[in-house]
Amino acid sequence: MKTANNSQNIPFNEAQQAWLGGFFAGMHSHILQSAGSGDAANARTISILYGSQTGNSESVAYDAAQLAKAHGLNPNVLSMDEIEADNFIKLEYLLIITSTYGEGEMPDNAQMLWDAISSDDSIDLAQMHYSVLALGDTSYDLFCQAGIDWDQRLEKLGAKRLYERVDCDVDFDDAAEAWISNTIPLMADGAATITVDSSKTSNAPKYGRKNPFLGKLVTNRLLSSPDSSKEIRHYEISIVGSGLSYEAGDALNVVPVNCPELVSDIISAIGCSGDEDEPVSGELMPFTQALSEHFEIKLPSKELLEEIAKRSGDQKLNNALSSGDKDKLASYLWGRDTLDLLLQSPEMQFSAAEFLALLKPLQHRAYSISSSGKAHPDTVHLTISSVRYNSHDREHKGVCSTYLSDLANEETAVRCFFSPNKVFRVPEDNDLPMIMVGPGTGIAPFRAFLQEREFRNAKGVNWLFFGDRNASTDFIYRDEIEAMQKSSVLGKLDLAFSRDQEEKIYVQDRMREQGAELFTLLEQGGYFFVCGDAYRMAKDVDKALHDVISTQGSMSEEQAAEYVNQMKKDKRYVRDVY
């Protein structure tokens, strides 16, 4: 989950959305617990494996299990890091549900299994029958790449595809439901359908993406200095009366409203009035309302981009699209949003209906929660960097970050809902060490973790690696951190402010400096958590972790990699990256 964008120089990617949450909330452990009783004892077993960075694929996996149980099957739902390669290759009926993150990469919990299966061409999967559901986002270059890779690999190794892979965009409800409905009967192969008592199994949440809770923004406070190059804010949203609760490590999904000025400027640019009545999800509403509340208008969809290229005749844009060169297209789009593209060709016009047909639905943004639900049961805290930048002679704003900073207030309802992250959790054993690496707004979940450990009166060592650009302007939550140090809740703190000295220093450098003590705590069963940028920081921290283990443990690179992989299997190395 993202906490915020950590740079003010991000003109293209602020609106890269986190995966949707809350799909088909349903059957979890009760499915597996009841699978061995009654007729299910003799039922065909199917394995449902999920690869998930934030929990969406897991949710869909349990929904597939619910329908499988209703068709007389015995579903076994597992995270991909819960099955060894030797057992995987013996499976006969398999459903894979996986997201993609970063630059077309496997989710963390799928990487080890993928490495094993993709590196051995001698594997024979002729007995396997399978289908793949891929969750993704078309705004990323390598759309659904992890699912594509699994599908192609299983086919190459001889497995039989029972149903064609389905690639889902961010609004995946209908596509995922259709895939489940089509694949499960094929897995059942004529097995009798049985009745499931939904009153005993339903665990649907009261609030979700389609029915968000209407929260009240009670705090909006600037954390960074007014002199900082960033604008980092602390928010508190009241959930009083909702009946909702959350755990440290969970995410809050916020459904934004688009900037009114951007809505108005787009309407003007395409030659509409805004008063046009258009149907949206079966409801007739003014075009202005539709653009404000229901559609993504900052980043153009691929369909809109292609239509703009066609209508405008823009040679550079058409060349970038036709070349198939992703870097060339990204370079052209850098710093441009939908309005920029429209303003380049003022003569280009759309009807309201034409324009809406080319847009993607407005998606929620998921933010790592920066409070403990035990310490703050009535409010949920967020730590977010407001994205603002100038490009192409216009001021640009992040969709959700500036919705919260500029538009939301105590008089407006903030539409929101929770997404649990069952893996990113404070250790159950209060005596185990906890090492947290969270520069910038990556500190958010660790503020929650420290509040949780304080609430529990946990005795385990808490060690935080934190940093940003400058200590004088970007040391957010400094008073709280120093108070936790004084009370011994925070046992060890290592800071890395990159621009406070001539040579830049980052959290991974501090890790190497403290390598001996870091390795000692890992050997004591310590948990290692990372939150923040997946593209640079998380990779650099991962490399530093391998180096520390190799050096301090006198291990080869291969042995260090095995050590880290075992930490991942034990859920002691967990990342919340975006």
N, C-alpha and C positions, 0 to 999 in steps of 0.2 A: 504494500500500500504506500501511497506517496504521502509524505508529510507536507511537502511543498517543493517548489523548484528552488534550487540552491544558488542560482545565478540570476542576475538581472539581464544577462545577455542571452536570453532564450526566446527569440522571436518566433520560432516555429513550433516548439514542442510543448508549451505549457498545457495545451489541451489534449495531450496524449492521455487517454483515459485509462483508469484502472479497470480491471475486469468487473463486470456486473456481479452484484451479490443478490442473494435472496431468491434465486430461481427455485421454484417447486420445493420449498422447504418441506422436508418430510422424513421418511423412515431412515433411522440410523441404527443404533445398536440393537433395537428390538427386532429388526429383521434378521440379523445374524443370530441373535439369541434363540429365536423361534425356528430357525431353519432346520434344525436337526430333529424336530418333534413331528409326530404324526406321519402323514404321507410324505412330508419333506425328507424323511430319512432315506427314502428310496428315489428321491428326485434327482434329475440331472443337475450336476454342479456347474455353474458358470462363474468365471472369475471376472470381476469388474475392477480394473486398475485405473487409478487416477493420478495424473501429474498436475500439481497445483501449486502456484506461488502464493495465492491469497485465499483459497478455499472454494472458489466457484466450481471447479471440476469435481471436488469432493461432494458438493451438494447435488450436482447432476448425477453422480455415481449412485448415491443412495436413492434418488428418484427412479433410476433404472432398476435398482434392486427391488424397490417396491412393486413395480410392474412385473418383474421376473417372478417374484413370490406369488403374485396373483395368477401367473401362468403355470404354476406347479413346479417351478424351478427352485434350485437351492443356490441363491446368490452369495458369493463371497467377495466382499468389498475390501480392497486393500490399497493403501498408498504404494506407489511404485518402489519406495525404499523399504517396504515391508516384505518383499519377496526376493529371494536369491535367484540368480540366473539359472542355476541348476533346476530349480522348481518351475521357473517360468517356461522353460522349453518343454516341459511335460504337459502343459495346459492344453485342453482340448477345445474348450469354448471360452472365448475371451472378448471382452469389450474394453477398449482403451478410450479414456476420456482425458484429454490433456489440453492445457493452455500453452501459450508461447510467451516468453518474456524477453526483454532486452533486444538484442540484434538476432532474432530468430532462434533463441536458445531454449533448451529444455528447462522446465522448472527445476528448482534445486532438488526436489524429492524424486525426480525422474532421471537425473543425470547419471548416477552410478549404474542403474540397470541398463540405460541406453548405451553407456560405454561398453558394458559387457556384451550386449547383444549385437552391437554394431561392429565390434572388432573381431568377431569369429565367424568366418564364412563357412565353416564346416557344420554349423548348426542346421539340423533338419527339423522343420516345423510342419511336416506333411500332415500330421494328425490334428493340427490346430485349425479351428474355424473362428473367424474374428470379424470385427468391424471397429472403426475408429470415429470418434467425434472430436473435432478440433475446435477449440475456442480461441478467438483472436480478435483483431481490430484492424480494419482495412486502412487505417491511417498510418500503420507501420509498414515498412517496406516488405518484410518477410512475413506476410499474413499467414497465420496458422502453420508456420514452418515445422514446429515440433510434431504436430499431428500428421503432417505430410510425410515427415521423415519416418515415423513409426509405421504408417500405412505401407510405404514403399519397401521398408526393410522387412516387414513380416511377409509381404508378397514374395520378395526376392528369396527368402529362406524357405519358401514352399507352403506357407500357410494359405488357407482358402478363405477368401473374402466373402462373407455371407451377405454383406450389404455395403454399398459404396460409402466411402468416407464422406462425412458432411462437415463443411467448413463454416463456422458460425462467426458472424460479425458481432459487435458489442451488444446489439439488441437480439439476443440469441434464443429467447424463450420459445418461439414457435418452431424454429428449426431443430432445437434440441428435443423438444417434445415429440416432433414427428420422427426424429431418428430413433428415439426410445421405442415409440409405438411400432415402428417397422422392424427393428432388429430383434426385440424380445420374442415375438412369435416365431421368428426364424430359428432362434436359439432353442425354443421350446420344441420345435419340430413336431407339432401335433399334440403336445402334452395337454392334458385337460386343464381348463381354466378353473381356478378355485376362487372362492369369495374371501376377500380380506375385510375384516371388521375395522372400518376407518375410525370408528370411535375409540378404538384401543390403540391405533397406531398413529393417528394424526398428531403431528407436532409442529403444525404451521405457525409461523410467528404472527403476532398481531399486526406488526407493521413491516413493510418491505418496500421494494422499489415502486410497486404499483399502488401502494397505500402508505406513503411515508407519514411518519409522525410530524406534527406541526410544532416544532420546538420554538423556544423563545430565546433570542440572543440577549444575554444579560451582561456580558462583559466583552469589550473590544478594546484591547490595550496594546499600545506599541511597546515591543520588547527591545528592539534594536535602537541605537542612538539616532536622533534626527540627522546626525552627520554621517551615518553609515551609508554605504553604497546599496544597502538592502533595506527593505521595509518588512520586518518580521513582526507579526502580531500574535497576541494570545487571545483566544476566544473561549467563552464559556456559554454553553447552550443548556438551558433548563429542560429537564425531561420529567419534571414533576407532573404527576397525574397520568403518565404514560403506562405505568406498570413495567417499564423497560429496565433492564439491568445490563451491565457489561463487565468484562474482565480486562485487566491490564494486558495489552497486546492486541486487543481488538481494533477494528477500524470503524469510523463513523462515515457514512456516505451522505453527502450533501447534494441535494438537487438544486442547481443554481437557477437564476433568472438572468437572461442575457442583458447586457448593457443597453439601456434605452437609447442612448445616442447612436450606438452601432446599429440597432434595429432601425431607427429612423433613417440613418444614412444609407443603409442597404435598400430600404423601400424606395427612397428617392432615386438611388442609382439605377434601379431596374425599371423605373417609370411607373410605379404603382402609388396608390394613395394611402394604403394601410387599412382602409375601411372595407376592403373586399371581404366578403364572408366565404370562408373555405372550410370544408369538412376535415376534422382531425380526430381520428379514433372514434368516428361515429357522431361527433359533436360539431355543430356549425359554430364557427367563431371568427372574429375579425382577424385579418391577416397580421396585424400588429401583435395581437395576443399570441397567435400561433408561433411567430418568430421569437417572441419574448420568452415563452414558457415551454415550447415543445420541440424546437429544432436546433441543431448545431449550426451556428452561422459564422463562427470565427474561422475554423479551418474548413476548406472546401472538401467535399466528398470527391472521390475519383470521378463519379458521374458528372458532378457539377464542373469539375476541372476540365473534363473532356468537352463538355458542351460550351464552356467559355472559350476554349481553344478553337472549336469549330466555328462559333458565331463571330468571334473577334478577328479571326485570321492572324492572330499574333504569331509571328514567325518563330520567335525564340521559344514561346511556350509549346507550339506545335512540334518544333524540332526536339525539345526536351522530352515530350511525350512519345514521339515516334521513334526516338533513338533507343528506347529501352534501357537507357543508362540512368540508373537510380540516383547516382551521385550528381549527374547533370540536372536532373529534375529537382533534386533537393536543393542544389545551389540556386536554381531559378526561383524556387519558392521561399528561400530563406528570407525571413523578415516580412513576407507578404501574407495577408489573410484574404478572406473572401472579398471584402470591400476593396482592398488594393487591386485585386484582379478585375473587379467590375469597373473601377475608376479608370483603369488603363484604356478602356474602350467605352467612352460615355455614350456612344450611339447604340450600344448593345442593350436590348430591353427584354424583359420576361414578363409574362402574366404571373399573377400570384400563384395560380395552380401549377404552371410550368415550374416555377422556382421551388415550390414546396416539394414537388416530385423528385427533385434532384438533391434534396438535403437528407442528412442522417438525423435520427432522433437525438434530442439533447440528453446527454447521459449524466448521471451523477458522478461526482468526484469522490474518491475514497481517501480519507486522511487517517493516519495513525493517531490514535487517541493518546493525549499526553496527561491523563489522570487515571488514578485507580478508582474503580467503581466502588470499592469498599471504603476508601477515604472520602469519596465525593459521590454518594449515591444519587443525588438530586441534579447534578450537572455533569456534562461531559466537556472536557477541555481539548482544544486544538491549538497547534502551533504551526502557523502558515506564513510563508513569504509571499507578499503581494507582488504579482508580476506586472511590471510596467516598463515599457521601453518605447523609444521613438524609432520609427522606420518608415521610409517612403513618405516623409513629410507629414506623418500622422502619429499621434500617441496611440499606442496599442495597450490593451489590458488583458490580463489573464481572466478567463471566464468566471471561475468560481472564487479564486482568491480575491478578486476585487468586488465580486458580488457581496462577499462577507464584509470586506473592509469599507465599501462605499454605499451599498444599498440596504443591506439587512440592518434592522434596529429592533428595539424593544416592541415596536408597534407592528412589525411584520412577522409572519410565520416562516421559520426556516424548515423546509421540508427535509427530513433526514431519517435514516434507519441504520441499524448496526450490521456489521459483518464480523462474525466471530473468526478468530485466527487461533485455532486450537493448538498449533505447534509453537507459535511465538508467545511463550508463557514463562512466567517466573517459575524457577524450579520448585517442585513440590517439597523437596527436602530443604528446609530453611537453613541448614548448616552448610550447604554446598556453596562454593564461590560462584560469583556471577560477574563476568567480564562483558562490558558493553562498549561498543564502538559506534558513536553517533555524532559526527560533525554537523555543524549547521542545524537545520531543523530536524536532522536525524536524531536529535536528542529527545524528540517527542515521546516515543514509547518508553524511553529509559527514565524519564521523569515519572512516568506512571509506574514503572518497575520499582523505582526507589520508594515511592509512596506506598506501594504494596508491601515491600519488605519492612518498611517502618511500621505499617499497620500490623503486620504479623509478628513484629518484634524478632525478626529473623536474625540469626547470629552469623550467617555466612558472610564472607568478605564481598563487598560490592565495589567494583573497580570501573571507573568511567574514563574512556578516552573521548575527549571533546575538543573541537577547535572550529575556527572559521578564518575570516580574513584578518581582522584586527581586534585585539582584546578590548581596546577602549570603546569600540562602537558595536561589536558583534558578540560580546560575551553575554548571551541571553540567559536568563534565570540565574544570574551570578549570585544574587543574595540568597536564593534558595539553595544553590549548590554549596555555597560556603557555610550556610547554616547546617546542612546535612553533614558536611565534613566535621563541623564543630561537635555535632551530636553523635558522631561516629557511624551514622547510617551509611554515609559514603566513606568507605575505608581508604580508598586510593583514587586520586584524580591526576590524570596526565593531560596537559593542554598543548594544543598545536595551533597557534595563530600564524598562518602562513606568511603574512605580509608585515609582521612586526620586526623582521630582521632582513638582512640582504639576501640570505639564502632561505628559500621557502621551506617550511617544515610542515609536515602533514601527520595525521594520526598514525599512519603506517610506520613513519619514522620513529615515533614514540614507542610503538610496539617493539620494534627491533632494539631500541635502547633498553627497554625493560624486559628483554627476552627471557632471561633466566627466571625471574619471578613469575612471568606469564606462563612459562612452561611448567613451573612448579604447581601452580594452581590448576592447570589443565590435568596434570597427573593426579591431583587430588579429586578429580571428578568435576572440575569447574565447567560451567556453561559459558559459551562464547556467542554473543549476539552482535549483529551488525544491522544498522538501519541507515538508509540514505541512497545516494546515487549508484545505480547499477552499472552504469557505463564506465565510470572511472574509479571512484572511491572503493566500491565493493570489490572490484577486481584487484586493486592495489593492496587492500587489506587482506584478501585471500592469499595473495602471493607472500605478503609479510608473514602471515600465519604459518604457511608451509616452511618459510625460511627459518622462523623461530624454532619450530618443531624439529626441523632437520639439524640445525646448529646445536640447540640445547639438548636434544635427545640423541645426538651423535648418530643420526639416521641418514640413509641415502634419500634421494628425491622420491624414489618409489616407496620406501618405507614411510616417509613423511606423508605421502599421498594416502597410503593405507590408514595411517593414524587419523588423518582428517576425515576420511570416508567413514571410519568407525564412529567418530564423533557425530557425523551426520546421521548415521543409522540410529545412534543412541539419542538423537534429538538434542545433542549438546552443542551443536554448531548450527545456528538458525539465523536466517537473514530475512529482513523485511526491506526489500530493495525495489526501486522503481525507475 
